[in-house]
């Protein structure tokens, strides 16, 4: 941990790949959580899905 920091941002990135014939779809999901270091309280949570279509 960094000295003097008030919050810590943690998260994960996951991907799901679906393929059909010559097309491929990749869905990324990002999950984030902001925590107050002093109180250990989660003050913000967020997630976002992004889908990309790729032709082979």
C-alpha positions in Angstrom: 0.0 0.0 0.0 1.1 3.6 -0.7 1.7 5.8 2.3 -0.9 8.6 2.7 -3.5 6.9 0.4 -7.1 7.3 1.5 -8.6 4.8 -0.9 -7.7 1.6 -2.8 -9.1 0.7 -6.2 -9.3 -3.0 -6.9 -10.9 -5.0 -9.7 -10.9 -7.7 -12.3 -11.1 -8.0 -16.1 -12.7 -11.2 -17.6 -13.3 -12.2 -21.2 -15.7 -14.6 -22.8 -15.2 -15.8 -26.4 -18.0 -17.0 -28.5 -17.3 -18.3 -32.1 -19.7 -19.2 -34.9 -18.6 -20.0 -38.4 -16.2 -17.2 -39.4 -17.3 -14.7 -36.7 -16.0 -14.4 -33.2 -17.5 -12.3 -30.4 -15.4 -11.3 -27.4 -17.1 -9.9 -24.4 -15.0 -8.2 -21.7 -16.3 -7.5 -18.2 -14.6 -5.0 -15.9 -15.5 -5.0 -12.2 -14.1 -2.3 -9.9 -14.4 -1.6 -6.2 -13.2 1.6 -4.4 -12.5 1.0 -0.7 -11.8 3.5 2.1 -8.5 2.2 3.6 -9.2 3.6 7.1 -12.7 2.3 7.6 -12.6 -0.6 5.1 -15.9 0.6 3.7 -16.7 0.0 0.1 -17.6 3.5 -1.1 -18.1 2.7 -4.8 -18.7 -0.3 -7.0 -19.0 -0.4 -10.8 -18.9 -2.8 -13.7 -18.9 -2.4 -17.5 -19.3 -4.9 -20.3 -17.8 -4.3 -23.7 -18.5 -6.6 -26.7 -16.3 -6.8 -29.8 -17.1 -8.6 -33.0 -14.0 -10.1 -34.8 -14.1 -11.6 -38.3 -11.7 -14.5 -38.8 
